[in-house]
Structures are given as structure tokens and as C-alpha cells.
Amino acid sequence: MKHKIYSIIIFFGILIFPQVNNAQVDMNVIPNDDLGNNQDEFQELFYEALKQKGIENYDRSVDALLKCIEIDNSVPVLYFELGKNYNILKNFGAAEDALKKAVDKDPDNEWFLDELYGFYASQKDLKNAIKTIKQLVKYHPDYKEDLASLYVRTEKYDDALEILDDLDNEFGVSLSRDNLRNRIYELTGRKKDQIKNLVARVENNPDKESNYLALIYRYSENNEKDKAFETAKELLKLNPNSQLVHLALYKFYLDDDNAQKAIESMKIVVKSTVIKPEAKLKVLTDFVQFVQDNPQYEADLVEATAVVSDTNNSKTLIELAQYYLTNRNIPKALEYFEAALQLEPNNFNVLRNVMLLYLDLKKYNLAEEKSREALDNYPSQPLFYLINGVALNEINQAKKAIESLETGLDYIIEDTKMEADFYYQLSKAYALLNNTVKAKAFTDKAKQIESSN
């Protein structure tokens, strides 16, 4: 449906029309009727209708328009405005009647037809919407695309595809039409027709990269991997500088056990300036998994990650951190988690991992500082109190550790393992203060919890 800015000029033009007729009247002759007064009243009522509509007094606007019609029922725009008002007032039967009268009086007026089409579309009256839009297609190709959409909604798929073919031939392909076309293929299961269309595009326009990429995707989706692989290699041969094709090639090379070429394609993807971060993350995830199964290629992963470490995509950084964490390269994992935390300072899981790795690497001062800051944002999170208590114990601030740990205990809910950890840390804090009685008491509590589980 088109959304147009309706110019007030049309109203002036229509209102002027009766004046042109009256211009033939001899002004030296005293009128013997009230036509002149009616003309003045007509204009005043019409402007009043527009004013009331502008301030959303639609009922009053309707009243003024009906009075205009009593004076002169031949003016199409009166019914046009009347129909719009009735539509807003949800008087749909009257709205349809008024808009149809406007079209009947001026059948070639695009604005009137568009408003009537919009009305039918909003009422889901697809039969009349199709009938009306068929009168509009001569004005703009977008109406044809709307007609194709209506055909899809009424399951007239062949008619829709015929229109899409005509539009593609006349204007070239477009994303919106391709989306509609693919929807038709999915609804009808015509995968062969879909591929046939894409093959024709490649043949008719062999220099266009997007045609090859679409065909590769559809072959892959249809489990025709050999054809997809051949199409990808054909594109690479045609355009050796293509970066997007490597989004497909790396996977094909992996499936073909060609590790060296797969790695080359992966590196091109992660270094690319035209490939979206989300796609890079998918490739990087596969790269990480590949290296986990083939550790002899870790140097290649390091080279690739040297590029993406400067990325602004936290998901990529987290994926890398998880890889190094799995492989017990704690310093490297911490490096990537910290980078991700810079981008997402409120990411709870990343924040937790950073603090736990601080403890693992014996960076107790950093763990204490970070956990203290975290508690400002998460004052009821027991894990952060535990981390804070552990760090304080390690830097010989037992009293502060006890205070933090005792506070955190109040927030534990049905987590006996964590509760035991709290008691062990409280025991350690009291031992640091040479209070062996309380130290033993908390140790006994921890052991009691463990034995009961």
C-alpha cells in the first residue's frame, strides 16, 4: 500500500471548478437566486470540515461534509474525505460507500483508489483489495508487488510468481521480491523451481556475485552439497578476490578433509572487512572446534584470533576465551574475558569468570577490587561475597573477610555446596585471627553439610 502526502492543491482545484463555471455569469446582472451565497457557504463548510478533522473532531467534520454534499453532490473529494472520517470513526460500511462514490465520480484518481485499496486491506477483504489494486498497477510498480503479496495470501501462487518474474525482468531483482518469492517456494515446496530460477540468474548475469551466493545457499539447503561446492569454486574462479564465497568454501573444505584450504578460507573470513560479525563468529566457532580436534593447527588459530582480538564483538571474544579456558590456557582466557567485559560491563557470566580467573591466577587484589565493585550492582549475589571473602583472606584482611562472608550467607538459597564453601572460608578467616574455637566450629559446619549430601 502506498502512503502519500496529499496536497491541499487538489481541494483548491476542486473548489475552484464551480467558480470557473460561474465566471460565465454576467456580473452586471443582479442574481435572481442564491447560487453565490451557496458557493460561499460551500467553501466555508469545506474548510470547516478540514479544520475539524485536523483537530480530530471527526463527527463534526462529517457533519460539515454532509452539508457540502447537500449543496453540491458532484464533488468527488467530499466523498473521499467523508470516507476517511468514517473509517477513523469505525463506521466501516459508510466508509466503504463514501470511498466507492469518490472513485465512481473520479475513476482515474490514484489517491482515491489507493485509499479504497487501503480500506479493503485493513478490513482483510482480499477479494475487493485485489480488484481495486488491479486498477492501481498502472501508476507504480510497487502496486504490482502488493498485488503479488495479495495473490500469495489468497494462495494464487502462479499468478504471484508471474508478476514477480515480470518485475524482475523489467527492474532487476530486489530483496523484497526475493523474500516474497522464497516464501512462495517454501509454501509450495517448489525447491527445484527455486533453484532453476537462481541458475537462470547466474547464466543471465554471471558477473553478479550475489546470484552465485544465493544459489550456493539453496543447493546447500537442499542437501546438494556437491553442486553447492562446484558453484562456490566457479565463483572463486570468476572472482578470486571474493571474500563472501569463503563463508561457504571453508565448510566444504572441512567436509572434504582439506584442512589447509579450510584454514585459508577461515582466515579470509575473520580478516574480512565486508563480512558481518555474526557470520565471522559462526566461522570462528567452527575454527575453534576444528583446532580442538586438530591441535596441530593451533598456530593458525592464534594468527586468526590476533585479528579478531581487536573486534568490537563481545561474542567473538567470549568464544575465544571459552576455547582457551577449555584448553587450560588461563592467562589467555582471562585476556579475552577482560576484553569482552570492556564491551559488556554488566554481563554477569563474563564478570563472574573474570573474578574466578583472578583467584585461579592468584591475582587476589584484583579479585577483591572487582568483587567489591560487582557487589554495588549485585548486592544480593552470594557468589560475589564468597569471591570477595576468599580474596580478603588471601591478602590477610580476615576481619573484612568475615564481614563479607557473613553478609553473603544471608543470600544463599538452597545451595549447600556454596554454603559449605562459605563456612570453610569463615573458618580460615578465624584461624588467621587465631580464634581456633570458631575456626573449628565453622569447619565442623562445613563437613556436616558435606556429609549430609
C-alpha positions in Angstrom: 0.0 0.0 0.0 1.3 3.4 -0.8 1.4 6.2 1.8 1.1 9.5 0.0 1.3 13.1 1.1 -2.0 14.6 -0.1 -1.6 18.1 -1.3 -4.3 20.7 -0.4 -4.0 21.9 -4.0 -6.4 19.2 -5.1 -9.0 20.7 -2.8 -8.4 24.2 -4.1 -8.7 22.8 -7.7 -12.0 21.1 -7.0 -13.4 24.1 -5.1 -12.3 26.5 -7.9 -14.1 24.4 -10.5 -17.6 25.7 -9.8 -16.2 29.2 -9.8 -14.9 28.7 -13.3 -18.5 27.8 -14.4 -19.8 30.9 -12.7 -17.3 33.0 -14.4 -19.6 32.9 -17.4 -22.2 34.8 -15.4 -22.6 38.5 -16.3 -21.7 40.2 -13.1 -23.6 43.3 -14.1 -26.8 41.3 -13.8 -28.4 41.1 -10.3 -28.7 37.4 -9.5 -32.2 36.1 -9.0 -31.2 33.1 -6.9 -28.7 32.4 -4.0 -26.1 30.5 -6.0 -23.4 33.0 -5.0 -24.3 32.6 -1.3 -24.3 28.8 -1.7 -20.8 28.9 -3.2 -19.5 30.9 -0.2 -21.2 28.6 2.2 -19.8 25.5 0.4 -16.2 26.8 0.8 -16.7 27.7 4.4 -18.2 24.3 5.2 -15.4 22.5 3.4 -12.7 24.4 5.2 -14.6 23.8 8.5 -14.6 20.1 7.7 -10.8 20.1 7.2 -10.3 22.1 10.3 -12.4 19.8 12.5 -10.6 16.8 11.0 -7.3 18.4 11.8 -8.2 18.7 15.5 -9.6 15.2 15.5 -13.3 16.2 15.7 -14.3 13.7 13.1 -18.0 13.7 13.8 -18.1 17.5 13.2 -16.0 17.1 10.1 -18.6 14.5 8.8 -21.5 16.9 9.5 -19.8 19.7 7.6 -19.0 17.4 4.6 -22.6 16.2 4.5 -23.8 19.8 4.4 -21.4 20.4 1.5 -22.9 17.4 -0.3 -26.4 18.9 0.1 -25.2 22.0 -1.7 -23.2 20.1 -4.4 -23.1 16.3 -4.6 -20.9 16.2 -7.7 -17.5 17.0 -6.0 -15.5 13.7 -5.6 -13.2 14.9 -2.9 -16.2 15.3 -0.5 -16.8 11.6 -0.5 -13.1 10.9 -0.3 -12.8 13.0 2.9 -16.1 11.6 4.2 -14.8 8.0 3.7 -11.6 8.7 5.6 -13.5 10.2 8.5 -16.0 7.3 8.7 -13.1 4.9 8.7 -11.5 6.6 11.7 -14.9 6.5 13.4 -15.0 2.8 12.7 -18.2 3.2 10.6 -16.8 0.9 8.1 -20.0 0.4 5.9 -20.4 4.1 5.5 -16.6 4.5 4.8 -16.7 1.9 2.0 -19.8 3.5 0.4 -18.3 7.0 0.5 -14.9 5.9 -0.9 -16.6 4.0 -3.7 -18.6 7.1 -4.6 -15.4 9.1 -4.8 -13.9 6.5 -7.1 -17.1 6.3 -9.2 -17.0 10.1 -9.7 -13.3 10.2 -10.5 -12.2 6.6 -11.5 -8.7 7.7 -12.6 -7.8 9.3 -9.4 -4.9 7.3 -7.9 -5.3 8.8 -4.4 -9.0 7.8 -4.2 -8.2 4.3 -5.5 -5.3 3.9 -3.0 -7.5 4.9 -0.1 -10.1 2.4 -1.1 -7.5 -0.3 -1.5 -6.1 0.6 1.9 -9.5 0.3 3.4 -10.1 -3.1 1.9 -6.7 -4.3 3.0 -7.3 -3.1 6.6 -10.6 -5.0 6.6 -8.9 -8.1 5.2 -11.3 -8.0 2.3 -8.8 -9.5 0.0 -11.2 -10.0 -2.9 -12.0 -6.4 -3.2 -8.5 -5.4 -2.3 -7.3 -7.3 -5.4 -10.0 -5.9 -7.6 -9.0 -2.3 -6.5 -5.3 -2.7 -6.7 -5.6 -4.0 -10.3 -6.8 -0.5 -11.2 -3.7 0.9 -9.5 -0.9 -1.1 -11.0 -0.6 1.3 -14.0 0.5 4.1 -11.6 3.6 2.5 -10.0 5.4 -0.9 -10.0 5.1 -1.1 -6.2 1.4 -1.7 -6.6 2.3 -4.8 -8.7 4.4 -6.1 -5.8 1.4 -5.5 -3.5 -0.8 -7.4 -5.9 1.7 -10.3 -5.8 1.5 -10.3 -2.0 -2.2 -10.4 -2.1 -2.1 -13.4 -4.5 0.1 -15.2 -2.0 -2.4 -14.5 0.7 -5.1 -16.0 -1.4 -2.9 -18.9 -2.5 -2.7 -17.9 -6.1 1.0 -18.7 -6.2 1.4 -19.0 -10.0 -0.2 -15.5 -10.5 2.2 -14.1 -7.9 5.3 -15.7 -9.5 4.2 -14.4 -12.9 4.1 -10.8 -11.5 7.4 -11.2 -9.7 9.0 -12.5 -12.9 7.7 -9.5 -14.9 9.0 -7.1 -12.3 12.4 -8.8 -12.1 12.7 -8.7 -15.9 11.8 -5.0 -16.0 13.6 -3.6 -13.0 16.0 -6.3 -11.9 15.9 -8.4 -8.7 15.2 -6.9 -5.3 15.4 -8.1 -1.8 11.7 -7.6 -1.0 10.6 -9.5 -4.1 13.2 -12.3 -3.4 11.8 -12.6 0.1 8.3 -13.0 -1.3 9.5 -15.4 -4.0 11.2 -17.6 -1.4 8.1 -17.6 0.7 6.1 -18.9 -2.2 8.7 -21.7 -2.8 8.6 -22.6 0.9 4.8 -22.7 1.0 4.6 -24.8 -2.1 7.7 -26.9 -1.7 8.9 -26.0 -5.1 12.6 -26.2 -4.3 13.5 -27.3 -7.9 11.8 -24.2 -9.3 13.6 -22.1 -6.8 17.0 -23.5 -7.9 16.0 -23.3 -11.6 15.3 -19.5 -11.1 18.7 -19.0 -9.4 20.6 -21.0 -12.1 18.9 -18.8 -14.7 20.1 -15.7 -12.8 23.7 -16.9 -12.8 23.5 -17.7 -16.5 22.0 -14.3 -17.4 24.2 -12.3 -15.1 27.4 -14.3 -14.5 29.3 -11.3 -13.1 27.0 -10.8 -10.2 28.4 -12.4 -7.0 25.0 -12.4 -5.1 23.5 -14.7 -7.7 26.1 -17.3 -7.0 25.9 -16.9 -3.3 22.1 -17.4 -3.3 22.5 -20.5 -5.5 25.2 -21.9 -3.2 22.9 -21.4 -0.2 19.9 -23.0 -1.8 21.9 -26.0 -3.1 23.2 -26.5 0.5 19.8 -26.1 2.0 18.5 -28.7 -0.5 21.4 -31.1 0.5 23.0 -30.8 -2.9 26.4 -30.2 -1.4 28.4 -31.2 -4.4 26.6 -28.7 -6.6 27.0 -26.1 -4.0 30.7 -26.8 -3.7 31.1 -26.6 -7.5 29.2 -23.3 -7.7 31.4 -21.9 -4.9 34.6 -22.9 -6.8 33.1 -21.4 -10.0 32.5 -18.1 -8.2 36.1 -18.1 -6.8 37.5 -18.8 -10.3 35.4 -15.9 -11.7 36.2 -13.6 -8.8 39.4 -14.6 -7.0 39.0 -11.6 -4.7 35.6 -12.6 -3.4 35.5 -12.8 0.4 31.9 -13.8 0.9 32.4 -17.1 -1.0 34.7 -18.3 1.7 31.8 -18.4 4.1 30.7 -21.5 2.1 34.1 -22.7 1.0 35.7 -23.2 4.4 32.9 -25.6 5.3 33.1 -27.5 2.1 36.9 -27.9 2.5 36.4 -29.1 6.1 34.0 -31.8 4.9 36.4 -32.6 2.1 39.2 -33.1 4.7 41.2 -30.4 3.0 42.5 -28.7 6.2 44.9 -26.3 4.6 42.4 -24.8 2.3 39.8 -24.7 5.0 42.1 -22.8 7.2 43.0 -20.4 4.4 39.2 -19.7 3.9 38.7 -19.3 7.6 41.4 -16.7 7.8 40.0 -14.8 4.9 36.6 -14.7 6.7 37.8 -13.5 10.1 40.0 -10.8 8.4 37.3 -9.6 6.0 36.0 -6.1 6.2 32.8 -6.9 4.3 31.6 -10.0 6.3 29.3 -9.3 9.2 30.5 -10.1 12.8 27.7 -12.6 13.3 28.9 -14.6 10.3 32.5 -14.3 11.5 31.5 -15.7 14.9 30.0 -18.8 13.3 33.2 -19.4 11.3 35.4 -18.8 14.3 33.3 -21.2 16.4 33.9 -23.9 13.8 37.6 -22.9 13.7 37.9 -23.3 17.4 36.2 -26.7 17.3 38.4 -27.8 14.4 41.5 -26.9 16.3 40.3 -28.7 19.4 40.1 -31.9 17.3 43.3 -31.0 15.4 45.6 -29.3 17.9 48.5 -29.2 15.4 46.8 -26.2 13.8 46.6 -24.1 16.9 49.2 -21.7 15.5 46.7 -20.9 12.7 44.0 -20.2 15.2 46.3 -17.9 17.1 47.1 -16.0 13.9 43.3 -15.6 13.2 42.5 -14.6 16.7 45.2 -11.9 16.6 42.9 -10.2 14.1 39.6 -10.6 15.9 41.0 -9.7 19.3 40.6 -6.1 18.2 37.0 -6.6 17.3 34.0 -4.9 18.9 32.0 -8.1 19.0 31.9 -9.5 22.6 30.5 -12.8 21.4 33.7 -13.4 19.4 35.8 -12.6 22.4 33.8 -14.8 24.7 34.1 -17.7 22.3 37.8 -17.3 22.2 38.0 -17.1 26.0 36.0 -20.3 26.3 38.3 -22.1 23.9 41.4 -21.1 25.9 39.6 -21.9 29.1 38.8 -25.4 27.8 42.5 -25.9 27.0 43.5 -24.6 30.4 45.3 -21.6 29.0 44.1 -19.5 31.9 46.0 -16.3 31.2 44.8 -16.2 27.6 41.3 -17.0 28.6 41.4 -14.1 31.1 42.7 -11.8 28.5 39.7 -12.4 26.2 37.2 -12.3 29.1 38.5 -9.0 30.2 38.2 -7.6 26.6 34.6 -8.8 26.5 33.9 -7.2 29.8 35.1 -3.9 28.5 32.4 -4.2 25.9 29.7 -5.6 28.2 30.5 -4.4 31.7 27.1 -5.8 33.0 27.4 -9.2 31.5 27.1 -11.3 34.7 28.7 -14.5 33.3 31.7 -12.7 32.0 32.1 -10.8 35.2 31.9 -14.0 37.2 34.5 -15.7 35.0 36.9 -12.8 35.2 36.8 -12.8 39.1 37.2 -16.6 39.3 40.2 -16.5 37.0 41.7 -13.8 39.1 41.5 -16.2 42.0 42.9 -19.0 39.9 45.8 -16.9 38.9 46.3 -15.7 42.5 45.5 -12.1 41.5 43.8 -11.6 44.8 43.9 -7.8 44.9 42.2 -7.6 41.6 39.7 -10.2 42.7 38.9 -8.2 45.8 38.6 -5.0 44.0 36.4 -6.4 41.2 34.1 -8.3 43.5 33.7 -5.2 45.7 32.7 -3.2 42.7 30.3 -6.0 41.5 28.5 -6.0 44.8 27.5 -2.4 44.2 25.5 -3.7 41.2 24.6 -7.2 42.6 24.1 -6.7 46.4 22.2 -10.0 46.8 24.6 -12.2 44.8 26.2 -14.7 47.2 28.9 -15.8 44.8 30.4 -12.3 44.8 30.5 -12.2 48.6 32.3 -15.6 48.5 34.9 -14.4 46.0 35.4 -11.2 48.0 35.8 -13.2 51.2 38.3 -15.6 49.5 40.4 -12.7 48.2 40.3 -10.9 51.5 41.5 -14.0 53.3 44.4 -14.4 50.8 45.6 -10.8 51.4 45.3 -11.2 55.2 42.3 -9.0 55.8 40.4 -11.5 57.9 38.0 -9.2 59.7 36.8 -7.7 56.4 36.5 -11.3 55.0 34.3 -12.3 58.0 32.1 -9.3 57.4 31.6 -10.0 53.7 31.1 -13.7 54.2 28.5 -13.4 57.0 26.6 -10.9 54.8 26.7 -13.2 51.8 25.4 -16.2 53.9 22.0 -14.5 54.2 21.5 -14.6 50.4 22.2 -18.3 49.8 19.1 -20.1 48.7 19.2 -23.9 48.6 22.8 -24.2 47.6 24.5 -26.4 50.2 27.8 -26.6 48.3 28.2 -22.9 48.3 27.1 -22.7 52.0 29.9 -25.2 52.9 32.4 -23.1 50.9 31.3 -20.0 53.0 31.9 -21.9 56.2 35.3 -23.1 55.1 36.3 -19.5 54.3 34.9 -18.3 57.6 37.0 -21.0 59.4 40.0 -19.8 57.5 39.4 -16.1 58.5 39.0 -17.0 62.2 42.1 -19.1 62.0 44.0 -16.1 60.7 42.8 -14.3 63.8 43.9 -17.1 66.0 40.4 -17.9 67.1 40.7 -21.6 66.9 37.4 -22.3 68.6 35.3 -20.5 65.9 37.6 -21.8 63.2 36.8 -25.4 64.2 33.1 -24.7 64.6 32.8 -23.5 61.1 34.9 -26.3 59.7 32.6 -28.8 61.5 29.6 -27.0 60.0 31.0 -27.3 56.5 31.8 -31.0 57.0 28.4 -31.7 58.4 26.8 -30.2 55.3 29.0 -32.2 53.0 28.3 -35.5 54.9 24.6 -34.9 54.7 24.7 -34.6 50.9 
